[in-house]
Amino acid sequence: MSKRGERLQNKGARGQRRAAAQRSAPSAARRPDNAQPSRLRRWFKRGMLWGGALALLGLVFLAFAVGFAAQSLPSYAALKATQPGQTIVVRARDGRELVEIGPSFGEWLDYHEIPENMTNAMIAVEDKRFHSHLGVDPVRLTGALIEGVTGSRARLGGTSTISQQLARNLFLNNNRSFDRKAREAVLAMALEWKFSKQQILELYLNKVYFGGGAYGIDSASRKFFSHPATELSVAEAAIIAGLVKAPSHYSPTADVQAAVDRAQVVLRLMREQGYITPDQARVDVSAVQLKQQAGQNSVRYFTDWVLPQLDIILPETYEPIEVWTTLDIGMQRAATAAIEANTPSGAQGALVSLDRDGAILALVGGTDYVASNFNRATTAMRQPGSAWKLFVYLAALEAGYTPEDKVVDTPVTIDGWSPRNSNGRNVGETDLRTAFAFSINTVAAQLGNEVGFGTVASMARRFGISSDVATYPSMVLGSSEVRVIEMTQAFAGISAKGVAVQPYGITKVTGASGDVLYRREEPRKVQQVPDYVVAGATDLLQAAVQTGTGRAAQIGRPVAGKTGTTSSNKDGWFIGFSSGITTGVWMGRDDAKPVAGLQGGRAPAQAFAAYMRYAVKDRPVEEFDITLELPEWQLEPDEEALFGEPDDYYYIDEQGNLVEPGRREPVPSPFGIEGERGPAAPPAASQDFLEEATGGEIPRPPTPRRPPPEL
């Protein structure tokens, strides 16, 4: 056989052996095609088995948790009797009730007394599958999970069912933690386990919060519509049901249009779910007669500021309490009338009035609390304008100036800043009193530059300004924003002879049994500046009212104060004191736009005078002490003091020798060097060394006062 034939024969034999091997066992190439799917099926089956087991275990655990919670729930009667919230009665300084704050409850309505429109409206907007679920709605829960993954916000409602909301209102808080949501779900199912659907609805509709302190549909109906809940119409029921989502936002007393728009959503849902006909859904909600709200007294501005302080001064308590405050009812009415009568159209006004110890006698945060409860007296940050010059002049007085000192009103530039006076003119040489009375900007700028802008800021801090204060040159004209209550506090410190004053509104708090839970203690008095500085500042402030920009604030008795007006008439201020009462007034727009004709010496000063005439009417007239008793370092030396008998004092002879009293002979030099005078000899050690060695401070000679600026 040839070699070629032999090779073909061997190749055929190998092929036959390979074919036999393929028939006898699966090939390596064919095995993965069949093995991979079967492995996946096995893992899938195992996962299903384990998942089912875990789900079953979870259901068993959930059933035990729900059962245990159901056994632990109070009885229906106990739940019906509980009332959320704490009642707080706020009293004026004479004991009269100012306001009662806390929950308001109407008549309890049994399920059969609740109008069907009300239950249908609530179910339609809050929980459309209420009658079919077991406390937690799986459909809504699944939708929430999908939203969490996709970020969509397509659903109109939240995830909580009526049962969950009831559980939260009865037993939990409103935080959004997973733990709280899990407990809420368990308690909701426990409620469904223990009580009927009708009982749950009855509890819910009598306890849910509808805003304005109203708990339950009867309280809400009486608050918003002036009739009991048994008389609710379809439109009224839609308005009330729409409040649950956001009581403060959809309240008809706060925003009628928002309440109407939300009610239209409720009516549409009721129609879609078959509770009302299309004709009923077209009811004109805007035609619903809302209860006329009597104008709320501006005292609410005061209570809004003072009541949060209870969290600080009281231990945690849920019992009813009475809060005794410093507010004077008559003064509050006078303050409200003064602001309402004098505030320019389109602007807002605020007033704070303090007694000499810091007690708040009146506080007005705006022209209309119902229209806007934003407290402009304690919260709004506004530029004080020239009222800020008090701190500039206080720093100058402390540095050695007196009201009679001469200063020069002339154009000035400080670090590239060139202030100008409101009338565009300069008067030349004048005295400090006149410069302050007529609020001359260039003089204030020179004084601030001389004493230091940081010193001015520090002076403001001493008198209670806690807001941020800039130290660039224009700060001397009031460019740093402050609160009305801060500025009033600062001026009250001058009225109190330089003693720091801290505003306060609560004198004591008593519990339901009459026990005193808190009583204010008198703080330690801290003198912020010497008496002569207070006297000088009072002199300047009195001149501003007698002859300067604050003449409209005169009330027929001594008044000291200062006006303030910011650029473009955006803010107007007057702050002053008389007979121990300090009052600050601010006016302007919330959007900081200019107000035509607004100046501190006009409307704010007029409002101050209108209020203060009433506030001080029962107080004796007090003259201001403006006598300056300057310290020795500030007094000029008496030129004739040395013209006396030589025996009465030490003196230096013509040769420079120290001569003791009663002796004509020169005293030997203590340094042993003839002719070198003791007082002029260099010290043996530096003053810093002596202070460090003795551990105390050795009095230093006072720094002589710098002459008035003449720029």
Secondary structure, DSSP 8 states (H G I E B T S, - for coil): --HHHHHHHHHHHHHHHHHHHHHHS--TTTHHHHHHHHHHHHHHHHHHHHHHHHHHHHHHHHHHHHHHHHHHS--HHHHHH---S--EEEE-TTS-EEEEES-EE-----GGGS-HHHHHHHHHHH-TTTTTSSSS-HHHHHHHHHHHHH-----SS-S--HHHHHHHHHH------HHHHHHHHHHHHHHHHHS-HHHHHHHHHHH-B-STTEESHHHHHHHHHSS-GGG--HHHHHHHHHHTT-HHHH-TTT-HHHHHHHHHHHHHHHHHTTSS-HHHHT--GGGS---------THHHHHHHHGGGHHHHS----S-EEEEE---HHHHHHHHHHHHHHS-TT-EEEEEEE-TTSBEEEEE-SS-TTT----TTTT--B--GGGGHHHHHHHHHHHT--TT-EEEE----BTTB----TTS---EEEEHHHHHHTT-HHHHHHHHHHH-HHHHHHHHHHTT--S----SGGGGGT-S-B-HHHHHHHHHHHHTTTB----B-EEEEEETTS-EEEE-------B-S-HHHHHHHHHHHHHHHHTSTTGGG--SS--EEEEEE-GGG-EEEEEEEETTEEEEEEEE-TT----TT--TTTHHHHHHHHHHHHHTTTS------------GGGS---TTTT-S-GGGS-EE-TTS-EE-TT--S----TTS-TT--TTTS--SS-HHHHHHHHTS---------------
